[in-house]
C-alpha cells in the first residue's frame, strides 16, 4: 500500500476554524474485479475512520491499495496502514516538510 499525507503549512492555512482531516482511497483494477476492489475499499475506509483522529487537522491522506491488498486479511491491512501512517506522521513532524509520503509493498 502507498500512503501520502499532506499537512498544509501554517502560512497556507485559511483563517477560521481548522477542518477535520480528509481521507481518499485509490483502488485500481490491478487489485482485482469490482467485488474485490469494493471489499478492499470498505476495509480501508473502516480502518481509516478509526485512525482519523490521529491525523493532523486540515491534513489530507490518500491511501492507494496495491495488488497484494486483494489477498490481505483485515488485520494485515490494519497493520500495514498503521505502519504507513506512523512513517508519514514521523516525516510530517519535520518542520521543513510540507508533505510526507511512504510506499510500502504488502
Beta strands, then each sheet from edge to edge (+ up, - down):
strand 1: 2-6
strand 2: 22-27
strand 3: 60-65
strand 4: 99-103
sheet 1: 2+ 3+ 1- 4+
end
